[in-house]
Amino acid sequence: MRQVISVPVSVTLEYNSKSRKVLPKLVHWDDQDYPVVRVGYHHTFREGRTLFHIFSVDTSSLFFRLRLNTNNLGWTLEEISDGEVD
C-alpha cells in the first residue's frame, strides 16, 4: 500500500569523497531505524531560492521517498510504500 505523508524524519548520511556523493544510509521514523539497502532515484528541484533533494530509497521492508531541504537541512518523509497493491 502506498501512502503520501509529510512528517519530519532523521536520516544518517554517508559522503563519498571520490564520487562526491551524499547517500542516505539510515532512516529513523516512528521510533524505528530502517537501514537503506538501495538508493533508487535522486533528483533536485528549486522552490524559489531553496534547493531540495529527493531520494527514493528501499529498506528491507519498505520504500521511502525522502526530501532534504538545503536551507534548514531538514528531512521530510513524503511517501511510504510496503510494495503491496492498494
Order of alpha helices (4+ residues) and beta strands (2+ residues): beta-beta-beta-beta-beta-beta-beta
